Amino acid sequence: MKGKTGLMSELMSVQRKRLVLLGGMSLALGAAISGQAALLAEAVERIFVQRASFSSVVVIFGVLLAVIAARTLLSYGNGRIGLQMAASAKTEMRAAVLRKLANASVPSALLGQTGGKVSVALDAVDEADSYFSQYMPRMMEAAIIPILILAVVFTQHTNSGWIMLVTAPFIPIFMVLVGLKTKNKSEEKFAQLAEFSGTFLDSLQGLVSLKLFGRAHRQQQEIERSSLGYRDATMGILRIAFTNTFMLESIVMLSIGMVALELALQLLVFKSLSFHTAFLILLLVPEYYSLLKNTGTAFHNGRTSMGAVSKVEEMLAETREERAIMDSREGAGKTDVTDEGDRMDKADKHGTADSGLFRMPPSIELRNIRFRYAPDSFELAVGSLSFRPGEQIAIVGKSGSGKTTLLHLIAGLLKPLSGEVLVNGRPLAQYDEASWFDRISYITQHPYIFAGTFADNIVIGADRDVSRADIVQAAEAAGLAAVAAELDKGYDTFVGEGGRGLSGGEKQRLALARAFLKRPNVILFDEPTVGLDLQTERVLQRSIADLASKATMITVAHRLYTIRHADRILFMDNGVLLDCGSHEELLVRLPQYAEMVDVGRKGGFA
């Protein structure tokens, strides 16, 4: 895990050339500001004090215009460099967030709300803009230009220099105090935004269900509550910003007034100061305090951006909550694996590439698996159990008995609280996650259909380059050829969100077509034929039997037709594995199974 300033340090390290250029341009800008004041004071002195002719100051005005133009270009250049730094930093952060999301382990990816992650990837990254585009250029200018102005003032009038030097620290001190408060408020704001985004996206995705169950109005109130929380957090930051502006303006006005009063006394009362010097200092003093004031405003924006960056950094690093969950499920004595590189290193230590361990259907063994979603909640407890290579296993039991949870543990989607899953005699946790998922197919009750063409959705299952002939062959094997023939554009028909909808049976067959392209060594089914008519289910079963001929297959099922030919059947009840055996064996020795089969036959279970 990176340190608290790790992400910012990394982002700044790639900006070194721009920072050097920013420093050089700020130095030139300071010289231009001082030169402009000196030339303007000289012109006013000659025209209004010495009564010189206009023609005698034409050259001074020409040089003054050139200096003003240079100052304008240098200010513009600093702004452009800041924008380039912001664009580069945002690109790096967003790429890092996308890499993190893409490479995250499956259990880690399942944590948190999708809307919150989208909010961080988009809004929080964009909010970091002002740190680089405003804060850094202003801070660089504040570190160089006021020193140059002070040096000029001290050479002209020491008393004014001391007043400026003594009053200046009040601005950064106030900036720090306000900045700390702003950063905390900013983090609160983005927490509220993540909550609001998550609630809003969840509501959109489940809008049909909310309407069907008459909960749309209540969810609307929840969105309103979350929105108001985000509004309050934003207004809190604005209140700090207005207070900051008012206090900075007050400090600047008082400081300029003190310098002006001292100059007036020296010029008019004690007559120890020339008009030229007094006017030059009066021109430089507002520039001096204006720079510090602008730095204060930029500092406020920078602290707001730091709150956003901290949210990005939290996503890039494992949070304490993630670690606690992962550690508790991996059991005591296991080291924390935080990224893909660590997992690869762990696999390499065994001296054998993961790919070589899955050339055949693997053996799978469960050793005293225990799992609990949360304290005092449902608990799964499975003793020692092994599946032979190529074996066909069915998991049955009442709803809520732990069938899907057991399947998730075998798949590696969940980590056991104690015990372990062994694949070919080696703990599943020691395999590289990507290699493991490359060799299994997990077909759920409701496969996800992406927005894209029919062919694109099938190709998702491939781990290699495939031809159109391969896609057609996989579709035919899954019983999808007739469906594709009926589509307007065949395999190029747009499906998913915004496209043609697919029925439950078509989705299941599409998921099977993905598996046919993949040809996995382990196939996991979570009630793949639930809700389908018997004829459609039998079509799928024929495809499943063909697919499973060279793989270890584990199926959560509910129909006798699905499970009676399994090599072994696991009967689950309330999180406990009651018995394991063939269909005939369980009918004889397990009354609960016999009762389930009898009830199923009467209710169309066959």
Secondary structure as GFF3:
##gff-version 3
##sequence-region A 1 606
A	DSSP	alpha_helix	6	13	.	.	.	ID=ss1
A	DSSP	alpha_helix	16	44	.	.	.	ID=ss2
A	DSSP	pi_helix	45	49	.	.	.	ID=ss3
A	DSSP	three_ten_helix	54	57	.	.	.	ID=ss4
A	DSSP	alpha_helix	58	103	.	.	.	ID=ss5
A	DSSP	alpha_helix	106	109	.	.	.	ID=ss6
A	DSSP	alpha_helix	114	119	.	.	.	ID=ss7
A	DSSP	pi_helix	120	124	.	.	.	ID=ss8
A	DSSP	alpha_helix	125	127	.	.	.	ID=ss9
A	DSSP	alpha_helix	129	130	.	.	.	ID=ss10
A	DSSP	pi_helix	131	135	.	.	.	ID=ss11
A	DSSP	alpha_helix	136	156	.	.	.	ID=ss12
A	DSSP	alpha_helix	158	167	.	.	.	ID=ss13
A	DSSP	alpha_helix	170	205	.	.	.	ID=ss14
A	DSSP	alpha_helix	207	212	.	.	.	ID=ss15
A	DSSP	alpha_helix	216	264	.	.	.	ID=ss16
A	DSSP	pi_helix	265	269	.	.	.	ID=ss17
A	DSSP	alpha_helix	275	316	.	.	.	ID=ss18
A	DSSP	alpha_helix	320	330	.	.	.	ID=ss19
A	DSSP	alpha_helix	340	348	.	.	.	ID=ss20
A	DSSP	three_ten_helix	354	358	.	.	.	ID=ss21
A	DSSP	beta_strand	364	372	.	.	.	ID=ss22
A	DSSP	beta_strand	379	382	.	.	.	ID=ss23
A	DSSP	beta_strand	385	387	.	.	.	ID=ss24
A	DSSP	beta_strand	392	397	.	.	.	ID=ss25
A	DSSP	alpha_helix	403	411	.	.	.	ID=ss26
A	DSSP	beta_strand	418	423	.	.	.	ID=ss27
A	DSSP	beta_strand	426	427	.	.	.	ID=ss28
A	DSSP	three_ten_helix	428	430	.	.	.	ID=ss29
A	DSSP	alpha_helix	433	438	.	.	.	ID=ss30
A	DSSP	beta_strand	440	443	.	.	.	ID=ss31
A	DSSP	beta_strand	452	453	.	.	.	ID=ss32
A	DSSP	alpha_helix	454	459	.	.	.	ID=ss33
A	DSSP	alpha_helix	468	477	.	.	.	ID=ss34
A	DSSP	alpha_helix	481	486	.	.	.	ID=ss35
A	DSSP	three_ten_helix	490	492	.	.	.	ID=ss36
A	DSSP	beta_strand	494	495	.	.	.	ID=ss37
A	DSSP	alpha_helix	504	518	.	.	.	ID=ss38
A	DSSP	beta_strand	522	526	.	.	.	ID=ss39
A	DSSP	alpha_helix	534	547	.	.	.	ID=ss40
A	DSSP	three_ten_helix	548	550	.	.	.	ID=ss41
A	DSSP	beta_strand	552	556	.	.	.	ID=ss42
A	DSSP	alpha_helix	560	563	.	.	.	ID=ss43
A	DSSP	beta_strand	568	573	.	.	.	ID=ss44
A	DSSP	beta_strand	576	581	.	.	.	ID=ss45
A	DSSP	alpha_helix	583	589	.	.	.	ID=ss46
A	DSSP	alpha_helix	591	602	.	.	.	ID=ss47
###
